[in-house]
Amino acid sequence: MKNVILIISVFFTIQISAQLTVPQSGVNNYTVCSGTLYDSGGQFGNYSDNSNGYTVLNPSTPGNMIQIGGTINGENCCDFMQIFN
């Protein structure tokens, strides 16, 4: 099974049924078939300064893939998202 690791320190929303949140620091894991992934500020708040947490998304059916789409809104100098397969 392949995992997708997101390293996120921007305000963004990704369509991925559940509301999921990237931690301010450390890691969390979700096994999902759909949902919305938010930064550490949640749906309506700003992300915390110096956030460096990340989330691992696993497909709810082993062997399936995860499709990610959405928007990112951050500062060009220091906000970024990385996706690993």
Secondary structure as GFF3:
##gff-version 3
##sequence-region A 1 85
A	DSSP	beta_strand	4	8	.	.	.	ID=ss1
A	DSSP	beta_strand	11	15	.	.	.	ID=ss2
A	DSSP	beta_strand	18	21	.	.	.	ID=ss3
A	DSSP	beta_strand	27	32	.	.	.	ID=ss4
A	DSSP	beta_strand	35	38	.	.	.	ID=ss5
A	DSSP	beta_strand	54	59	.	.	.	ID=ss6
A	DSSP	beta_strand	69	73	.	.	.	ID=ss7
A	DSSP	beta_strand	81	84	.	.	.	ID=ss8
###
